[in-house]
Amino acid sequence: MSTPVLTPQAPDAAVAARPTTGQRLTSFMPVIALVVLLVALTIADPGFFSLSSLTAAVRTSAPLVVLAAGATVVVLCGGIDLSIAALCSLATVLFALWLPGLGGLTTVAVVAVTGAIGALQGTAHVLLRIPSFIVTLGGMSIFTAVALVISDAGPVRVTDRDATHWLTLYVAGVVPMAFVVALLVVVAVSLVLRFTPLDSWVRATGYSEAAARLGGAPVDLVKVGAFTLSGACAGLAAVMLVSRNFSGSPTMADNLLLPAVAAIVVGGTAITGGHGSLWRSLAGALVVTLLRVGLPIVGVPSAYEQILYGAIIVAAVALTLDRSKVLVIK
């Protein structure tokens, strides 16, 4: 048997592998968009650029940041999780129902259960070889129905506010604790990915699952782990919503699905997988939040919000889609 010989990389290939100026600029587009949008809103309403307004905006963005962070890892693996909003709504109901019996442990219980539900979806996707789109679309329907049943199709009031009081505090009297927690989630997941083989496994799975398997990456475990993280993030986002609304509702987070997807694609994460980062999704979530807050400022009716998200998603996917991986567009 002959020994394979690794040929040295040609200088031209090495130069071609380097990111171009356009690619570098694209990586900063979420931040650029965030700054431009902030400037535009300040021009439209000079009172917007105030400490109170910015504090309210970042506090509003916290659940969206957490949802987008978990779902970003799934997208990096080349999948999609359409159930995050429905699972988050279900988790708000579970939190409200379990709080009287579990007290301070309710947050841990809800995050653990939603993480297990995410793992179940990931396992179904991997073992049954069902596309993640179909698995999570079915999950979205199931979670919505279960939430409606156990809540009697209405809100469940939370009378004990001590369990979520810590999320209403402010660090240094300025930064909302909910946003700090969202940042910690992004930091923690980013560090775990960066300083472990998970980052290369996740990206390899997203670029080419077949090649990742040949390279020895535990593709199935990586996918299940990504869905587990996405589910756990949905549970944590639910706790944040309950801390703001003092109730659980079977539809509380339903309006966050499109904003979460928009945050991911606006952040530059390729919907085909393999390219992107949680930090870009963070910037994308802030952009989406400023749009939600800024639409009424510039006189755009809230009814047009869903139209805007749809247009943003289509445009962002058109810019970030890796067409070399999708030979036939169906």
C-alpha positions as CSV (number, residue, x, y, z in Angstrom):
1,M,0.0,0.0,0.0
2,S,1.5,3.3,-1.0
3,T,1.7,6.2,1.5
4,P,-0.3,9.3,0.5
5,V,1.9,12.3,0.0
6,L,0.6,15.7,1.0
7,T,1.7,18.3,-1.6
8,P,2.5,21.7,-0.3
9,Q,-0.1,24.4,-0.9
10,A,0.6,26.6,-3.9
11,P,1.2,30.3,-3.1
12,D,-1.7,31.3,-5.4
13,A,-4.0,28.9,-3.5
14,A,-2.9,30.4,-0.2
15,V,-3.6,33.9,-1.4
16,A,-7.0,32.8,-2.7
17,A,-7.9,31.3,0.7
18,R,-7.4,34.6,2.4
19,P,-10.6,36.6,2.9
20,T,-11.1,39.4,0.5
21,T,-11.8,43.0,1.5
22,G,-15.5,42.5,0.5
23,Q,-15.7,39.4,2.7
24,R,-14.1,41.3,5.6
25,L,-16.6,44.1,5.1
26,T,-19.5,41.7,5.0
27,S,-18.5,40.3,8.4
28,F,-18.9,43.7,9.9
29,M,-22.2,44.4,8.2
30,P,-24.4,43.6,11.2
31,V,-22.5,46.1,13.3
32,I,-22.5,48.7,10.5
33,A,-26.3,48.2,10.1
34,L,-26.8,48.6,13.9
35,V,-24.9,51.9,13.9
36,V,-26.6,53.2,10.8
37,L,-30.0,52.3,12.2
38,L,-29.2,53.9,15.6
39,V,-28.2,57.1,13.9
40,A,-31.3,57.1,11.7
41,L,-33.6,56.7,14.7
42,T,-31.8,59.4,16.6
43,I,-32.2,61.8,13.6
44,A,-35.9,60.9,13.4
45,D,-36.4,61.4,17.1
46,P,-33.5,63.0,19.0
47,G,-35.0,61.9,22.3
48,F,-34.4,58.2,21.3
49,F,-30.7,58.4,22.0
50,S,-31.1,58.7,25.7
51,L,-30.1,56.4,28.5
52,S,-33.7,55.4,29.4
53,S,-34.6,54.6,25.7
54,L,-31.5,52.5,25.1
55,T,-31.9,50.7,28.4
56,A,-35.5,49.8,27.5
57,A,-34.4,48.6,24.0
58,V,-31.7,46.3,25.3
59,R,-34.0,44.9,28.0
60,T,-36.6,44.2,25.3
61,S,-33.9,42.4,23.2
62,A,-32.8,40.0,25.9
63,P,-35.3,37.1,25.1
64,L,-34.7,37.5,21.4
65,V,-30.9,37.4,21.8
66,V,-31.2,34.1,23.8
67,L,-33.6,32.5,21.3
68,A,-31.4,33.5,18.4
69,A,-28.2,32.3,20.1
70,G,-29.5,28.8,20.5
71,A,-31.0,28.6,17.1
72,T,-27.8,29.9,15.5
73,V,-25.9,26.8,16.5
74,V,-28.6,24.7,14.8
75,V,-28.3,26.8,11.6
76,L,-24.5,26.5,11.7
77,C,-25.0,22.7,11.6
78,G,-27.1,23.1,8.5
79,G,-30.5,22.7,10.1
80,I,-33.3,24.9,11.2
81,D,-35.4,25.1,14.4
82,L,-38.9,26.5,13.7
83,S,-40.2,25.4,17.1
84,I,-38.3,27.8,19.3
85,A,-41.1,30.4,19.7
86,A,-43.8,27.8,20.4
87,L,-41.5,26.0,22.8
88,C,-40.8,29.3,24.5
89,S,-44.6,30.0,24.9
90,L,-45.1,26.5,26.3
91,A,-42.2,27.1,28.8
92,T,-43.9,30.3,30.1
93,V,-47.0,28.3,30.9
94,L,-44.9,25.5,32.5
95,F,-43.1,28.1,34.6
96,A,-46.3,29.7,35.8
97,L,-47.9,26.3,36.7
98,W,-44.8,24.9,38.4
99,L,-43.7,28.0,40.3
100,P,-46.0,27.5,43.4
101,G,-44.6,24.0,43.9
102,L,-41.0,24.4,42.9
103,G,-40.2,28.0,43.9
104,G,-36.7,29.1,43.1
105,L,-36.0,25.8,41.3
106,T,-38.6,26.5,38.6
107,T,-36.1,28.2,36.3
108,V,-33.7,25.2,36.4
109,A,-36.6,22.8,35.9
110,V,-38.0,24.7,32.9
111,V,-34.6,25.1,31.2
112,A,-33.9,21.4,31.8
113,V,-37.2,20.2,30.4
114,T,-37.0,22.4,27.3
115,G,-33.5,21.3,26.8
116,A,-34.7,17.6,26.9
117,I,-37.5,18.5,24.5
118,G,-34.9,20.0,22.1
119,A,-32.8,16.8,22.5
120,L,-35.8,14.7,21.6
121,Q,-36.4,16.7,18.4
122,G,-32.7,16.4,17.5
123,T,-32.8,12.6,18.1
124,A,-35.9,12.3,15.9
125,H,-34.1,14.3,13.2
126,V,-31.0,12.1,13.4
127,L,-32.4,8.6,13.9
128,L,-35.5,8.9,11.7
129,R,-33.6,10.8,9.0
130,I,-36.4,13.4,8.9
131,P,-35.4,17.0,7.8
132,S,-35.1,19.4,10.7
133,F,-37.6,21.6,9.0
134,I,-40.3,19.0,9.2
135,V,-39.4,17.8,12.7
136,T,-39.5,21.3,14.2
137,L,-42.6,22.3,12.2
138,G,-44.4,19.4,13.7
139,G,-42.9,20.3,17.1
140,M,-44.2,23.8,16.8
141,S,-47.7,22.6,16.2
142,I,-47.5,20.1,19.1
143,F,-46.1,22.6,21.6
144,T,-48.7,25.2,20.7
145,A,-51.5,22.6,21.3
146,V,-50.1,21.4,24.6
147,A,-49.7,24.9,25.8
148,L,-53.3,25.7,25.0
149,V,-54.5,22.5,26.7
150,I,-52.6,22.9,30.0
151,S,-53.4,26.6,30.3
152,D,-57.1,26.3,29.3
153,A,-56.3,28.5,26.4
154,G,-55.6,31.5,28.6
155,P,-52.9,33.3,30.6
156,V,-51.7,31.8,33.8
157,R,-51.0,34.5,36.4
158,V,-47.8,34.5,38.4
159,T,-48.3,35.9,41.9
160,D,-44.9,35.0,43.3
161,R,-42.6,37.5,41.7
162,D,-39.5,36.7,43.8
163,A,-38.4,33.9,41.6
164,T,-37.9,36.2,38.6
165,H,-37.1,39.4,40.5
166,W,-33.4,39.0,39.8
167,L,-34.1,39.4,36.1
168,T,-35.7,42.8,36.7
169,L,-32.6,44.3,38.5
170,Y,-30.0,46.6,36.8
171,V,-26.2,46.2,36.9
172,A,-24.7,49.5,38.0
173,G,-28.2,50.9,37.9
174,V,-28.0,51.1,34.0
175,V,-27.7,47.7,32.3
176,P,-30.7,45.4,32.7
177,M,-29.8,42.0,34.3
178,A,-31.8,40.2,31.6
179,F,-29.5,41.6,28.9
180,V,-26.5,40.7,31.0
181,V,-27.7,37.1,31.2
182,A,-28.3,37.1,27.5
183,L,-24.7,38.3,26.9
184,L,-23.4,35.6,29.3
185,V,-25.2,33.0,27.3
186,V,-23.6,34.3,24.0
187,V,-20.1,34.5,25.7
188,A,-20.4,31.0,27.3
189,V,-21.5,29.2,24.2
190,S,-18.9,31.1,22.0
191,L,-16.1,30.2,24.4
192,V,-17.1,26.5,24.5
193,L,-17.2,26.4,20.8
194,R,-13.9,28.2,20.3
195,F,-11.8,26.3,22.8
196,T,-13.1,22.8,22.1
197,P,-13.4,20.7,19.0
198,L,-17.1,21.6,18.8
199,D,-16.5,24.6,16.7
200,S,-14.8,22.7,13.9
201,W,-17.3,19.8,14.2
202,V,-20.3,22.2,14.0
203,R,-18.9,24.1,11.0
204,A,-17.8,20.9,9.3
205,T,-21.3,19.5,9.7
206,G,-22.8,22.6,8.2
207,Y,-20.3,22.8,5.3
208,S,-20.6,19.1,4.3
209,E,-22.1,16.5,6.5
210,A,-20.7,13.7,4.4
211,A,-17.2,15.1,4.6
212,A,-17.5,15.7,8.4
213,R,-18.4,12.0,8.9
214,L,-15.5,10.9,6.8
215,G,-13.3,13.2,8.9
216,G,-14.4,11.5,12.1
217,A,-16.7,14.2,13.5
218,P,-19.6,12.9,15.7
219,V,-22.1,14.5,13.4
220,D,-25.2,12.9,15.0
221,L,-24.2,13.9,18.5
222,V,-23.3,17.4,17.4
223,K,-26.8,17.8,15.9
224,V,-28.6,16.5,19.0
225,G,-26.4,18.8,21.1
226,A,-27.3,21.8,18.9
227,F,-31.1,21.1,19.3
228,T,-30.6,20.6,23.0
229,L,-29.0,24.0,23.4
230,S,-31.7,25.6,21.2
231,G,-34.4,24.1,23.5
232,A,-32.7,25.2,26.7
233,C,-32.3,28.7,25.3
234,A,-36.1,28.7,24.6
235,G,-36.7,27.9,28.2
236,L,-34.4,30.6,29.5
237,A,-36.0,33.1,27.2
238,A,-39.4,32.1,28.6
239,V,-38.3,32.9,32.1
240,M,-37.2,36.4,30.9
241,L,-40.7,36.9,29.3
242,V,-42.4,35.8,32.5
243,S,-40.3,38.3,34.5
244,R,-41.7,41.1,32.3
245,N,-45.3,40.0,32.0
246,F,-45.9,38.3,35.4
247,S,-47.8,35.5,33.6
248,G,-47.5,32.6,31.3
249,S,-49.4,32.4,28.0
250,P,-49.7,29.8,25.3
251,T,-49.0,32.5,22.7
252,M,-46.6,34.8,24.6
253,A,-43.6,34.2,22.4
254,D,-45.3,33.3,19.1
255,N,-44.4,36.7,17.6
256,L,-40.7,36.0,18.2
257,L,-40.1,33.3,15.5
258,L,-39.7,35.6,12.5
259,P,-37.6,38.2,14.5
260,A,-35.3,35.3,15.7
261,V,-34.8,34.0,12.2
262,A,-34.3,37.6,10.9
263,A,-31.7,38.2,13.6
264,I,-29.8,35.1,12.6
265,V,-29.7,35.9,8.8
266,V,-29.2,39.6,9.4
267,G,-26.2,38.6,11.5
268,G,-24.7,37.0,8.4
269,T,-25.1,33.3,9.4
270,A,-25.6,31.4,6.1
271,I,-28.9,29.5,6.1
272,T,-27.0,26.6,4.4
273,G,-24.8,26.2,7.5
274,G,-21.1,26.3,8.2
275,H,-20.6,30.1,8.3
276,G,-21.6,32.6,11.0
277,S,-21.3,33.3,14.7
278,L,-23.3,34.0,17.8
279,W,-21.8,37.5,18.0
280,R,-23.2,38.3,14.6
281,S,-26.6,37.0,15.7
282,L,-26.4,39.2,18.8
283,A,-25.9,42.2,16.5
284,G,-28.7,41.0,14.3
285,A,-31.0,40.7,17.3
286,L,-30.2,44.3,18.3
287,V,-30.9,45.5,14.8
288,V,-34.3,43.7,14.8
289,T,-35.1,45.1,18.2
290,L,-34.3,48.6,17.1
291,L,-36.5,48.1,14.0
292,R,-39.4,47.0,16.3
293,V,-38.9,50.0,18.5
294,G,-38.2,52.4,15.7
295,L,-41.1,51.7,13.4
296,P,-43.6,53.6,15.4
297,I,-41.1,56.5,15.8
298,V,-40.9,57.0,12.0
299,G,-44.6,56.5,11.7
300,V,-44.7,53.0,10.2
301,P,-47.8,51.1,11.5
302,S,-47.0,48.0,13.5
303,A,-49.1,46.0,11.1
304,Y,-46.3,46.3,8.5
305,E,-43.8,44.7,10.9
306,Q,-44.3,41.1,9.6
307,I,-43.9,42.4,6.0
308,L,-40.6,44.0,7.0
309,Y,-39.3,40.8,8.6
310,G,-40.2,38.8,5.6
311,A,-38.4,41.2,3.3
312,I,-35.4,41.2,5.5
313,I,-35.2,37.4,5.7
314,V,-35.4,37.0,1.9
315,A,-32.8,39.8,1.3
316,A,-30.4,38.5,3.9
317,V,-30.6,34.9,2.7
318,A,-30.0,36.0,-0.9
319,L,-26.8,37.8,0.3
320,T,-25.5,35.0,2.6
321,L,-26.6,31.8,0.7
322,D,-23.7,29.6,-0.3
323,R,-25.0,28.6,-3.7
324,S,-22.0,26.3,-4.3
325,K,-23.7,23.9,-1.8
326,V,-27.1,24.1,-3.3
327,L,-26.7,23.0,-6.9
328,V,-30.5,23.0,-7.6
329,I,-32.7,25.6,-6.0
330,K,-36.2,24.1,-5.5
